[in-house]
Amino acid sequence: MQIQIPMSSFSFRIPVVLKKIEMEVVSNPSSSTDESELQKQQQKEPERFVTNINLNIQQSAEFIYELKQQTLELKAKIENSRVESLKMDRHVQCLQYQLEIAQRNLGIIKENQNKIAQKVM
């Protein structure tokens, strides 16, 4: 059984494992085992408990590492997007400037055409 826990409740991972272990211990008592077998089993329980906690800590560390990697990748993508946005803004400014020049030139050409037309008449 896997439990997905959001980051806001990250600290609750270990208690969930502890509860699971307690449930296993309660649900697996064997009435046919003798005292020595029961003692051996009880001695193994702390080892299982520690092993499960260590596995959980390792999984949590891997999860955190993956999240950090994804965060770094997203930051890089955001920075690249920001750079591309600045490039596009600069390109738009250049195009606007070229448009202004073209409009001025068009105005000058029209004035010259009008002057030529007046001279011809």
Helices and strands as residue ranges (DSSP letters): G 7-12, H 13-27, H 35-120
